[in-house]
Structures are given as C-alpha cells and as structure tokens.
Amino acid sequence: MAGNALQTVMLKRTGVPDGVWDAGEVFPESNIYVGSLGAVVLPELQKRDLRGVLTVASCLDVWDGGEKPEDVKNWLQVDVADHPGENLLKVMPKCFEFIDRALSSEETAGPSSGILIHCASGVSRSVSICCAYLMTKKGMRYDEALAAVQENRPRGRPNPGFARQLEILQACACNLECAIESWEKESAKLGPIMDRIRDQRDEATTLKARVDNIAEALIQRENSEAPKILQIQRELLDLRTEVAKSLDQKSTFEDRPAKSIKKAAVQQIEEILATLNLT
C-alpha cells in the first residue's frame, strides 16, 4: 500500500496541496482573511499578524491541545451549521462586534492587526459572514462583497439559504432586525422542506466522515502496523453499497450539495480501494 497515494486521496478532501495556506485576503490591506479550519496554523497567522480568529462553526477542534495560543489575542467560536435553514443573521451582530474589535489597534496596543474568519472548509459559513460584514460596514452590495471574497477565495460560495439571507439583508438596507424578521417569516413557510434537506445533508456528511476515518486510519497504521486488508476491504465495499443505495433514493426535495458529498464519498472509496489493489 502506497502512503503517498493515500495521502493524495485525503488531499482531495480540501483540494489544497501540502505547504499551501488555505486562506486568502479579502482585498489588499483589508487585514481580513477567509479560509478553512486548515488555515488555523500559528506560524501562518504570526507571519500576517493575524491576532484574531473567528470560527464560524461549532464542534470544531480548532487548537492543538485545546487551548488558544497566547499570540492569538482574540478568538470567538459561534454555533452555526452549514445548512440552508440555519439562521445566520442572528449571529451576525456578535460576529461584527468581534471583527471590529480584532481589527482595532486599541486591542493590540500597536498597529492594527488582522483577523482570520474560518469555518470547516472555508466555502459557505465563513464566506457568508465576511460578505455580510462587507455589506454592513463597507456599504457593498451582496454581489460586490462576494466578488471581493472570491478574488482570493475562489471556492467561496454561500449555501442557498445563506445566499437568500444575504439578499434579504441587502433588501433591508443592512438593517439586521428587518432582515431577521423577514427571513424568519420566509423560512417558516419552508419548514418541512428545510427539515428534509437537513436530514439529507446530515446523512451525506456522516457517510463521508466514515470514508475519511477509514482513509486516515490506513495512513496511521502504515507506519505502525500492517493493516487488516480483508477487514478494511469489507468495510469499504459495504460502505460503497450503502452510499450507492442512498444515492438511488428519490426525494421531491433534493439537496444538491448532499448528493455531491455522497458522490465524492463513492469516488474516494474507489480511490482507496485502488491504492490497496483491491478493485
């Protein structure tokens, strides 16, 4: 079994090569960076004087050892799921206040420093919060804010629910109270649909996580003990069947990202099997 091949399979989870920092500055000298969990690397933060970190996701193990390093002066983690039905607008006031504080020179007793806004993949939640901040604080339209973020974070794309909330925020002239009220009325009508989509997304992410765990276990075992090839083969083949059945299920309301996640899981299984010469 080739370790490099398995590392390549795992790399496809993020699409970021080793040694490349998985974040980008919104625009020159903004001191605002958007990225993934993989961007929370202390030397990279220090290099750019990023002393604030905003984690737009719950249940992420952000810091090695569980404790924030001293060089990171400000850290906030907000509980937000990457789901179209999630009310992102409600956490915006707290996020905006934190971003302002992190960018303030008063907080650092010197030249103003910067902030990293991140979620798990640096695609939806962190990008959405950054867009909302640019709209509210810089007077940008939603399309302008998204274009600014995508300049150095081209993979950034709010999920449909977050995109809709940003559109509502724009329609409300960035008045958060107005936007929250409008979104709650709109989402209430879509409640049953959102519940079905949430279930599909949860199932997809769980299946993908199981594949990732097998790949990571293989990499760990390679340097310490010979893997039980037949057992792993059975696990992978059973999991491939389970994901395939899930893909075949038809629903009136289909969450496209969930379907994409499942397809990625199947592809990853095939690639792992190929590295084991079991296909």
Helices and strands as residue ranges (DSSP letters): H 3-11, E 23-25, E 32-35, G 37-39, H 42-47, E 50-56, G 64-66, E 74-78, G 89-91, H 92-103, H 105-108, E 114-118, H 125-138, H 142-152, H 160-171, H 176-189, H 191-222, H 229-248, H 256-275
